[in-house]
Amino acid sequence: MTGVLQGFAVIAVIIGVGFVLGRSGVLGEGGQLVLSRFVFFVAAPSLLFTVVATARPDVLFSAVTAVSALAAIVAATAYALIARLLWRRPVASVTVGALSSGYVNANNIGLPVAVYVLGSPAYTAPVILLQLAVFAPAALVVLDASTATGRRTARAAVLASLRNPLIGAALLGLVVAVGRVPVPPLVLEPLRLLAGASVPLMLVGFGMSLVGARPLAAGEQRREVVLASLMKLLVMPAVALAIGALVLHLDTAALHVAVVLAALPTAQNVLVYATRYGAGVVLARDAGLITTVGALPVLVLASVLLVP
């Protein structure tokens, strides 16, 4: 338990460093953008490839992955039913809210949490694959069909996800792991060195993004933000706990992993999708920030209850 708390302390300190850097302006106006692009296109794909390529297949395809998928589907569906049937919100806005309720930040926050709290970044790889290969294309198809800017077919949405460097790296690593393809040290070691920059830069970038953040400042879409945040922070981890413990009878260690993954905050990708289609932008932005701040006590509570 002490190790888990130390892991959270390490994460908090590095986020704090990022906040100070952002507040002081040491890295300049474009500092956060440069960091995020380096992580997205270089460091994080290197990390995902090296982790997946050297991971055991039973870690990548496990009951924990099934729990993650089911918990996300339940949370997103519950939001959609309430927002659409009771509040009569537009389909595009409902889609963004559903993503905010079940699409977790398995990259920027999930990878550091997996490293420092769960002990291995391999746990987040299946979630990243699932979200980018299944959830994101499905949501993009709905957004395309329900907005004036929609011109993309289901096939195009899937191909766009495959061009994402994160999913490309993860899929390539999966091929290597399943096929037991040997990777020469001259290739693997430079990638591991680049991968080492991924987690700290993710946390520093996140800390910088907190500067000046004011969720719900204008009161826009307040009900939707609160509902999505509750679904993400409380319902999704609770569903993961119930399915993992009562249905799949996971052991304590696997149950801890499943609940922690479900308690991760809303992914920043959701805001990207919302901005692209001009639907639920405030909802995605505020839910992302609220769940990111609120995820920490939920993650600590899950660890206190489930880690011996």
N, C-alpha and C positions, 0 to 999 in steps of 0.2 A: 504493500500500500504506500509506503514511503517513496518508493521508486516512481509510482504513478504521480504522486503529488509533486515530486521533483521535476517530472516531465512537464507538467502544467506550468510550473514556475519558470522553467527554461523558455517555454513558448511565450509566456507573458513578458519576460525580460526582453526577448528579441523584438516582440511587437512594440514594446515601449521604446526601444532604440529607433525603430522605424518612425514612431510618432514624433520623437524628438527631431529626427532628421527632417521629417516633413514640415514640422512647425518652424524650424530654424531656416529652412530653405538652403541647406548646405549643398544639396545635389542639384539645385536649380529648378526651374519650372518644369522641365521635362524629365526630371530624375525618376519619378515614379513610372512614367510611361516606358522609359528605357529599361528599367529593372523588369517590369512586367513582360515586355516583349522578349527580353533575353531569357527569362524563365519559361515563357510559353513556347518559344521556338527552339531553344537549345537545352537549357538545364533540365526542365521537367521531362521532355521526351527522352533525354539521356538516362534520367533516373528510372523512368517507367520501363525502358528497354532493358536496362541492366537488372532491374528487380524481377521483371516477368521472365526474362530469358534464363535466369538462374534459380527461379522458384520451382518448388515441387508442384506438379499438376494438381495434386489433391488440395493444395492451398488455394489455387486459382478457381477450381470447380468444387465448391463445398456447399454444405447446408447453410453456411453463413451468407453466401451470395443469394441463395433462395429467400432467406429471411429478409435481406436488404431489399430485394425486388418486391416482395409482397407488402412489406411495411410502406414502401414508397407508393405503391398502387393504392393501398387503402387510404392513406392520408390525402393523396391527390384527388381520389374519387370522392371522398367525404367533402372536401372543399368545393369541388365542382357541383355536387348535388345541392349544397346549401346556397352557393352563390348564384347558380342558374335557376333552380326551382323556386327558392324562397325570395331571393333578392332580384331576380330577373336581370342579371348582369349580361352584357354582350358576350358572345362566345369567345372572342379574342381575349377579352379581359379575364374571363373565367379560366382560359387556358394558361395565361400567365400566372394567375393565382394558384392554379393546381401545380404548376411547376415550382412555384415558391414554397409550396407545402411539402413536396416530396423529392425535389431534385437537390441533392446534397453537394456541398463544396468538398468533394473528395480529393481535390487537387491542392489548392492554396492552403486550406486548413486541414484537410483530411490526411495529406501526406505527413506534415509535421506531427499531428496527433498519432498517426500510425507509428512513426519512428520513435517518438519520445514516450508514448503511453502504452501502445500495444506491442511495441518491440520489433515491428517489421513493416516496411512500407508496402509489402506484397498484399496486405489485406485490402488496400484501396484499389488495386489494379482492376479486379473484376467489377467493382462498382463503377469506375470510370468507363470501362468498356461497355457495360450495360446501359449507362446513361447516354453516352455519345452514339452508340450503335442502335439503340432501340428507343429510349425515351425522347431524345432530342429530335430525331427525324419524325417521329409520330406527332410531336407537338408542332413542329414546323409545318407539317402538312395541314394541320387544323388551322394554324395561323394564316397560312397561305390562302386557304379556302374561305376564311372568314373576314379577310381584310382586302381593301382595295389594292394593296401592293402585292398581293399574292399572285405569283406567276410560276411557282416552283411545283413540280410534280413530286410524287413520293420517291421516284427513282432519283431525281435530282437532289432531294433532301438527304437521301442515304449516301449518295456520292459525295456531297458536301461534307458530311460527317467523316467520311473515310479520308478526306483530304486534311482533316485536323491533325496536326503533328503529334498530339498526345495519343489519339487513338491509333494513328499509324505506327507509332513507336510501340504501343502496347500490343497491337496485333502482330507486328514483326517479332517481338519478344515471345509472344504466345507460340508462334510457329517454331521458333528456336527451341522453346522449352518442351513442347509436345513432341517435336520431331527429334529431340536430343541432338541438335545440330551444334557441333563445336564452334565456339567463337574464339578466334585467335587473340592472344593477350594484347597484341598491338592495336586491336580494335576495341577490346573490352576495357582496358585500363584507362585510355583517354576519356572514354564515355563515363567511367566511374568517377574520374576526376571532375568532369563537368557536372555530373550528377550531384557531387558534394556541395555545389553552390546552390542547388535548387531549393532545399528546405529553408535555409536562413534567408535567402533573398525573397522567398514567398512571404515569410513572416514580416520582414522589413517593409516590403511593399504594402502589405495589409496595414501595418501600423501607420504608414504614410497616408493611406486612404482614409483614416479616421479623423484626420485634421479637418475641422470645420463641419463635420457631419452633424446634421440635425434632423433625425427622423420625425415624421409627423408634424413638422413645424407649421405647415399650412393647413393641416387637418384634412388633406385630400385622401380619399379612399380609406378613411380610418378604419371602418368596419372590416374591409377586405384585408388590410394589413394585419389587424389584430387576429382575425380568423386564420390567415395563412401562417402567422407566427406561432399561434397555439398549435396548429396542426403539425408544424415542423418540429417545435421544441418539446411538445408533450405527447401528442397522439402518435406520431411516427415511432419514437422510442418505446412507448408503451405497447404498441402493436408488435414491434420486434421482440420485446420481452415476452409477450404472451405467446406468439408463434414459436419462438425459440424454446421456451420452457415447457409449454403445455402441449404443443403439437409435435415438434421435432425432437424434444427432450435433449437439447444440447447440453454438454457439460459446462461447468462454470466458466472456463476460459473462453470457449467458443461463444457462449451467451454474452459475455462481456464485450467481445469483439463486435457481435451483431448489434448490441444496443448502442455502443459508442459510434459505430458507423451510421446508425439511424439518427443519432442525436447531433450529427454534424449540421452546421448552418446551411442556409440556402446558398446555392452556388451563384457566383457572379455571372455565369453564362446566362442566367435567366434575365438579368438586366440587359444584356447584349441582345437577346431575342426580342425583349419588349421594346427596346429602342428601335430595332430594325423594323418592326411592324407598327410602331406608334400606338401600342396598346398596353395599358397597365404599367407604364413606366414608373410612376410614383409607387405603385404597389410593389413592384420588383425591387426598387431601390431601398425602400424603407423596410420591407420584410428581410432583405438581405442583411441590412445593418442590425436590425433588432435581433434576428436569430444568431448573428455572429457574436454579439455581446452576450445574449442570453444562453448561448450554447455552453459556455464555460461552466456555470454552476450545474447544468444538467449533466455534462460529461463528468464532472467531479463526483456528483451524487451517484451516477451509474457505477463509477469506479469504486466508490466507498462501499456500495451495496454488493457488488459482484466480485470484487477482488479480495481474496482472503487476507 
